[in-house]
Amino acid sequence: MTWEGKQEMEKWNLHISNFFKKYPDMKPSVDYGIDWDTYWTKLQTTVAGGAPPDMAWMHDTRVHLFASQGLLEPLDDYLKSDVPQGWPGEFFPSQVQGFQYDGKQYGFPYDWATSGLYINLDWLEDAGVDVPTEEWTYDQLIQAAVKLTEHAGKSGKAWGVSLPTDSGFAHQVIKAYGGDYVTGDDLTMHFTEPGTVNGFQLLYDAIWKLHVMPNPDQIKAATGGTGDTVAFFSSGKVAILHSLNDAAFAVDELVKGKFRWTVAPMPTGPAGRFQGVGGSAFSIPKGSPHPDLTYKFIKYTLSDPANLPVTAKMGSMFVSNTKYAQYGVPDKKVLDPDVYTHTFFDLGKANSDRPLYWPAYGRWDQSVYNKNMDNLWSNQTSDVAKTLAQVQTETEPLLQMH
């Protein structure tokens, strides 16, 4: 069962077909293309109802919830008795740890996505703005965005920069300012601390005081309601865009020579540089009809040296094994491989950041974070500190679900 769409499933179906050649009596099928929100409800319902799939796609934002509810099988015994090649030393530590709960492994990671900036070189050159480097600060980035927006001369229709406002990837901005959401085994909240307030103030000011960054509604309006930031950048609506490494392949297809572009590192804040990372995994649901065979498939697909280059190239991504990073790098005809590798792989590995995903994080994201922060992004309120105080108040009960 997966949220992956038809295009992504072409890659996975290749592995599925090859693996099941050894088991001709079995006919695997995948329930794919499930809407993101629907997926988690459906997976929870089917597993709790005693009709689980053999395998499920899992995300680092949800694994703690499913593991805490006893809906996933721990993989530790399998990993000890039938050790995958390179496990765990060759895998990104953030991805291995990201699918652990209560000291046990509940998912085998298959990718590693990391943040960076996408740059419209023609726009920057015309405006006399340099390409950001890893020494740049957020203040410098915003100053450049002011100049880029003014140069475009299309108030409310073209912007200098677009940074993330969703909880997962806004976290890297907040960390750069010394803030955080929730930390530690005791789940201590930090929403009202100066660093957190300052980080979110930067984002609010960029949108509503300086008018150099679009709000989520403006991005949706410009993309036919999809909110697709890559399409937004590729259509020339923003000069500098935050996105993930795998967006490079989509940008290449969408820009089609309309302008020159490159990538650059995330900037540094008072507390340093942080680059948001995330990823997905394969998990075995509790009560899986064929758990042993499912583990063999997971091991075959996600650790076999013959399969990892295929997965990386077809998925346009970094697989979770660090030794195969080069297979997820765009061709030099698309982008300078060294610049891409340094921006996303080297700096991403050195400065990895993700929020603490406690079991109720998914529910919190929708019912607390989005509900309150959307009022800021739409300018229904301008009081960042007060909004975050409300977030903290509403977060506390959800921490008790740990």
URGIZI-V282889 format. One record per backbone hydrogen bond with DSSP energy under -0.5 kcal/mol. NH is the residue of the N-H (numbers start at 1). CO is the residue of the C=O. If there is no record, write none. Layout:
# URGIZI-V282889
NH;CO, NH;CO
This chain:
# URGIZI-V282889
2;31, 9;5, 10;6, 10;7, 11;7, 11;8, 12;8, 13;9, 14;10, 15;11, 16;12, 17;13, 18;14, 19;15, 20;16, 21;18, 22;19, 23;20, 26;23, 28;26, 32;30, 33;4, 34;2, 39;35, 40;36, 41;37, 42;38, 43;39, 44;40, 45;41, 46;42, 47;43, 48;44, 49;45, 50;47, 51;46, 56;283, 57;1, 58;281, 60;279, 62;59, 63;59, 66;62, 67;63, 68;64, 69;65, 70;67, 71;66, 73;284, 75;105, 79;75, 80;76, 81;77, 82;78, 87;84, 90;86, 91;88, 92;320, 95;92, 96;92, 97;93, 98;94, 99;95, 99;96, 100;97, 101;104, 104;101, 106;99, 106;104, 107;99, 108;282, 109;107, 110;280, 111;280, 112;318, 113;278, 115;276, 116;243, 117;264, 118;241, 119;262, 120;239, 121;119, 121;260, 122;260, 124;120, 125;121, 126;122, 127;123, 128;124, 128;125, 129;124, 136;133, 138;268, 141;137, 142;138, 143;139, 144;140, 145;141, 146;142, 147;143, 148;144, 149;145, 150;146, 151;147, 152;148, 153;149, 154;149, 157;154, 158;154, 159;237, 160;212, 161;212, 162;240, 170;166, 171;167, 172;169, 173;170, 174;170, 175;171, 176;172, 177;173, 177;174, 178;175, 179;174, 179;195, 183;188, 187;184, 188;183, 190;181, 193;190, 196;193, 197;193, 198;194, 199;195, 200;196, 201;197, 202;198, 203;199, 204;200, 205;201, 206;202, 207;203, 208;204, 209;204, 209;205, 210;205, 211;205, 212;206, 213;206, 218;215, 219;215, 220;216, 221;217, 222;218, 223;219, 223;220, 224;221, 225;220, 226;223, 229;227, 232;228, 233;229, 234;230, 235;231, 236;233, 237;232, 239;159, 240;160, 241;118, 242;162, 243;116, 245;114, 247;244, 248;245, 249;246, 250;246, 251;247, 252;248, 253;249, 254;250, 255;251, 256;252, 258;255, 262;119, 264;117, 268;136, 269;272, 271;176, 272;176, 272;269, 274;267, 275;351, 276;274, 277;353, 278;113, 281;58, 282;108, 283;56, 285;283, 286;71, 288;285, 291;288, 294;290, 295;291, 296;292, 297;293, 298;294, 299;295, 300;296, 301;297, 302;298, 303;299, 304;299, 304;300, 307;304, 308;304, 309;305, 311;307, 312;308, 313;309, 314;310, 315;311, 316;312, 317;312, 318;112, 319;317, 320;110, 322;90, 322;320, 324;321, 325;322, 327;324, 328;325, 329;326, 334;331, 335;331, 340;336, 341;337, 342;338, 343;339, 344;340, 345;340, 345;341, 346;341, 347;342, 349;345, 350;346, 351;347, 353;275, 356;182, 357;355, 358;356, 361;358, 364;360, 365;361, 366;362, 367;363, 368;364, 369;364, 370;365, 371;366, 372;368, 373;369, 374;370, 375;372, 376;372, 376;373, 377;373, 378;374, 379;376, 380;375, 381;375, 384;382, 387;383, 388;384, 389;385, 390;386, 391;387, 392;388, 393;389, 394;390, 395;391, 396;392, 397;393, 398;395, 399;395, 399;396, 400;396, 400;397, 401;398, 402;399
